[in-house]
Amino acid sequence: MRRLWVRIPVVIVTLATLGFTGNQIRLLELTLDDEQNVERVFTDLSWALTLTLGDLRAAQQAYVAAGQDRLFWTTKANSHLDTVRSGLDNLLRLATDPASIEALDSADGTVADLERIDGRAREHVDLEQPLLASDLIFTDGLELATRAATNVEVARATERTMRNKTIRAARSSQAVMVATGVGISVLAVLLLVPMRREDGPAPFESFDPVKTAAAPSLTDDDEAVGPSPTALDGTPTPAADGPEPVPDPRVAAALCTDLCKVTGTNELPELLARAATLINATGIIIWVQDSSGHALRPAIGHGYSTRSLVRLGSLPEDGNNATAAAYRSAHMQVVERDDTKSGALAAPLLAANTCVGVLSAELRDGWESSEAVQATAAILAAQLATLLSADPSADTAVPPAEAHAHG
């Protein structure tokens, strides 16, 4: 296109379109940042609220116990109740999904019932009736605290699922806008490139006899392969740093045999400890689907405290990490070690035609690069997949209240 009056409008339209597209992408990115920040705050507040409910239960049990300072523990219980009510108010202000709002309202009503039970228990304590007070605290009080914690967890999972859907939709819109901008740019370039009219065939390239004579030729007697690489001091570079680590196959066979004999989840920690020793791992975590079906939660682990597993929380299935990638792709992911972090493996737990979880392990001394170690981890993952379902029972998980009690 050579006409100036056509080229100028093309440039103007292209720049305007690209500017508009870029601004929309920027606005979507700001929206995504807000959604992610709110989701992180909501998750942190919900975990803090769950832990506070555990502290409240401990304080209530303490002031009905013999030999404890009742005034001190009742003051603690009052403080925890105030914190719980404040936390529920903050979560309600952040919640946007109707299901999560309903769950938080139920939790608020449950906390109100728990406060009434607490008041009745204190009346019995004041009347020197500790047995009646203990009965209220350890029966009705326990049930109400558990129900409140469950409602908070439902709200957290619902909000995360809803916000993940919003983020995925925004990312798809951004991808469409980027593709549109690239397409418009390519079309504009094609329209703006001037087309030359060729009057005849193109001439042959000029032949330079000087350059041709100076260029060396390679005959059959010449050596085509260059010298081997050398280090700075002139010594040959070694082909490898050392032999590849290989886990003991007899130990692996015995471990798989014992995994086949598992009858209860209480046997898994000892078997995970043996698996960690076998592949030289500092820690192993078994991740399974959470109640939303779009995220992974730590079900059981070795090398990490219970409180650490609880604080890990759930990983969204579209997360930018090796565990989520192994879950999505159903293929093992290898994270090579460097100067700042150790290596890791993430092996999917495959059952039938679906992935029910991920085995993640943090390895020492670069063992993650060994094909034998990777194969052993895949065998262990296949064996563990037979023990797990897509939605394992609650006793395989680490409840937040229990984690706080043992933390």
N, C-alpha and C positions, 0 to 999 in steps of 0.2 A: 504494500500500500504506500503510494508516493504522495497522494494529495494531502496537503497540510490541513485543510479544513475538515478532513475526516480523521486524521491522526490525533488532533487536539481533543475532540470530544471523546475518542477512545481512551486517551490518557486520563482525562478528567473523570469519566465514568469508572474506570478501573481503580483510580486512587480513592474515589469516594466509596466505592464498594468495599475495598480493602480496609479503609478506615472504619467504616461502619461494622464490618465483620470483626476487626480487631477489638473495637470497643465492646461489642457484645461478648466476645470471649473473655475480656477483662472483667466485665460485670459478672459473668457466670463464675469466674474464678474467685471473685470476692464472695459471691454467694456460697460457693463450696467451702471456702475458708470459714465463713460464719457457721455453716452447718457442722463442719468437723469440730470447730471449737465448742459449740453448744453440746455436741454429742460427747466430747471428752469431759466437759464440766458435768453433764448429767450422769455419766458413768462414775466419775469420782465422787459426786455427792451421794449416789445410790450406794456405793461401797461403804462410804463413811457412815451412812445411815444404818446399814446392816451391822457394821461393827458396833455402833452406839447401842443398838438394840441388844447386842450381846453383853455390852457393859451394863446396861440396865438390868438384864436378867441376873448378872453376877451380883450387883448391888442389892437387889431384892432378896436373893438367897442369903446374902451375908447378914442382913439385919434381922432375919428370923433364926439365924444360927446361934447356938449357945456360945457365950463368951465373947461375942463381938460387940463393938461400940455401936449401939443402935442409932444414936444421933448422927454419928459420922456417916453411916451407910444410908440412912434416910435422906440426908443432905445430898449424897452422891446420886441417889435415885432421882431426886427432884431435878438435879442438874441434867442428868441424862434424859429425863422426860422433856425438859425444855429444849434440849438439843434435837431430840427426835421430832418434836413438833416444828421447830424451825427448819429442819432438813426437809420435812414433807412439804412445807410451804414453798421452799426454794424449788423443789422438784416440780410442784404443780405449776409454778410460774414458767418453767422451761418446757414442760410437756406440751406437745401439739397433737399427738395421736389420740383419738377418742378412747381407744382401748387402754392406753397407758394412763390417761386421766381417770378413767373409771377404776383402774387398779389402785392408783394413789388415793382416790377417795375412799376406797374400801380399807386401805391401810390406815388412813386417818381415823376412820370409825373404829377400827380395831385397837388403835392406840388409845382412843378415848375410853374404850371398854377396859383396856389394860390399866389405865389410870384409876378407874373406879375400883377395880380389883385391888390395886395397890392401896387405895385409901381404906378399904375394908380390912385388908391385912394389917395395916398399921393400927386400926382400932382394936383388933384382937390382941396385937402386941401390947398396946397400952393397958388392956384389961387383963394382962398376964395370961393370955390364952395362946401360947406359941404354936400348939398343935393345929388349931384352926387356921392361924395365919400361914403356917407352912403348907397346909392343905391347899389354900387358895393360891399361894405362890407357885407351888410345884405341879399343880394340875391346870387350873384355868389360866394362870399367868403364863405358863409354858406354852399352852396351846395358842393363846392370843399373840404372844411374841413371835412364835413360828409363823402364824398366819400373816402377820404384818411384814415379816421379812420376805415371805413368798410373794406377796403383792408387790413389794418394791422390786424384786427380781423380775417379775412379769413386766412391770413398767419399763425397766431398763432394757430388757430384751426387745420389747415392742418398739421403743423409741429408736434403738439401734437399727432394727430392721427397716423402719420407715425412713430413717435418714440415709441408710445405705441405698435404698431405692431412689431417693432424691438425688444422691450423688451420682449414681450410675446413669440416670436420665440426663443430668447436666453434662457428664462426660460424653455421652453420645451426641448431645447437641453441639458440644465443642468440636467433636470430630467432624460432624457434618459441616460446620462453619469453616473449619480449616480446609477440608476438601473443596468446599465451594470457592474459598479464596485462592487456593492453588489452581483450580480449574480456570478461574477468571484471569489469573495472572498469565497462565500458559496461553490462553486464547488471545489476550492482549499482545503478548510478545509475538505470536504468529501473525497477528494483523499488522503489527508495526514494522516487522522485518521487511525491508524493500526487496522486491523480486527482481532479479537481474535477467535481462533478455540476452541469451547467448546467440551470437551471430554465426557461429560455426563450431566445429569440434574443438575441444580443448587441446592445446598443444602438449606434446610429450615433455616430460621433465628433462631438464638439461643434463647432459652427461659430463661429469668432471673427471677427466683422465688423471689429473694429479691426485685427487682424493682416492680414486680407485686404486692407483698404483701404490699409494702409501698404506692402504689398509691391509693388514696381515691376513693370510688365508689359513684355514684349519684343514690339514690333511689327515689321512688315516693314521699316520705315524705320530701326530701330535697328541698330547695328553689332555683329554677333555675335562677330567675331574681335577678341581683345584686342591690345594693342600688342606689338611684338616685344621679346624680352628684352634688357635692357641690363646693362652692367657697373656696378660700384660708382661709377665716375666719370661715368656717364650716357652713355657711348659705346656704340653697338650692339655686341653680342657677335659675333665673326666666326663664320661657318658652319662653317669647317674650318681646320685649322692650316696646310695646304699641299697641294700635289698629291700624289697617291698614287704611291709608287715603282713603276716598271714595269721588270722586267728586259728586256734587249735580246733580242728574239725571234730575231734572226739568230745571236747567240751561243748561245742555247738550241738552235736547230736544228742548228748545227754540233756542239754537245756531244752531242746525241742521236745524230747520225750517227756520231760517233766511238765512242759506247757500243755501237752495233750492230757495230762492227768489232773489239771486244775479243776477243783470243784467249787472254789469260792474265791472272791476277790481278795480275801485276806492273805492268800498265797502269792499274789502277784508282786508285792514289794520285794520279797526275797529273790524271786526269779528275775526281776528287773535289775537287781543288784548284781546278779551273776551275769546278766547280759551286758551290763556296763563294764564289768571286768573283762569279759570276752573281747569286746571291741575297743577297749581302752578309752571309755567314755567317762567324763566327769559328771554327767547328768543325762537322764533320759526322761522324756515326757510323752505320755500317750494322750493325743488330742482326739476328741470325738465331736460330733455335731451337737450343737446346743438346741434348745427347744424351738428356736426360730427356724432352724434348718438352713440358715445362711451364714453361719459362723461356727468356729471351732472353740471348744473350751477344754482346759486341761482336766482330764479325768483322774489320772494317777501318774506319779512320777517317782524317780529315784535321784538322789543328789540335791534335791531342793526341799526346803522346809514347806510345811503345809501353808503357812502364811504367804510364802513367796508364790505358790501356785495360785492362791486366791487373788493376789494382787496382779497376777498376769492377766486375769480377765479373759474375755473372748477375743478371738481373732476373726475379723470379717473374711469371708471366703475370697473376696477380691483384694485382699491386702497385699502390699508390696513386700513380701517376705518369703523365705524358702518354704515354710510350713504351709502357707496358703497356696503357694505355687504347686507344691506336691499334691495337695488336695484337689486343686482344679485340674491339673494335667494327668493325675494318676501315674506320675513317673517320679522316680527318685530325684531329689535336688541335692547338689553338693555345694557347700560353701567352703571355699579354700581359706586356710588360715593366712594371716598376715602378721605384721609386727604389733598390731593393736588388739587383735581378737583371735580366738582359737577357731579351728575348723568345725564344721558341723555337717550332719546328714539329716535329710527329711525323707522318710520312706512312706508311701501311701499304704493304708490298710484297706485292701481290696476284698470285697465279699460279693460273690455273684457278679452282677454287672454294675456295681456301684462302689464308690469309695466311702467307707464308713469312718475314716479317721486318718491320722498321721502319727508315725513314730518319729520323734525328733531327738537327736543325740548330739551332744557337744563333745568332740573328741580331742585327745591330746596328741602332740608330737606329729601332726600331719597325717594321722591314720585315715582321715576322710578321703585321701587321694588313692588309697589302695583299692584295687578292684576286688581283692579277696574280702576286705572289710565291707565294701559296698554290697557284695553278694551275700555275706553273712547277715548284714542288716536287713536286706530284702527277705531272706529266709525267716528271720525273727518277725518281721512285719507280717508276712503271710501267715505265720503261726498265730500271732496275736489277733489277727483279723477274725479268726474263727471263734475267738472268745468274746468279741464285742458285737453289738448290734448297732443299727443306725441311731438308736435313741436308748443308750444304756440306762439301766436302773439307777435310782438315786444313790444307792449305796456305793457305786463305783466313783461317784463324783466327790469333790471336796466342798461341803457346804461352807459358806462364809462364816457362820456362827461357830462351827466346829474349828475352823481354821484359826479364828481369833482366840478360842479357848486354849489351843495348843501352841499358838504363836508366842 
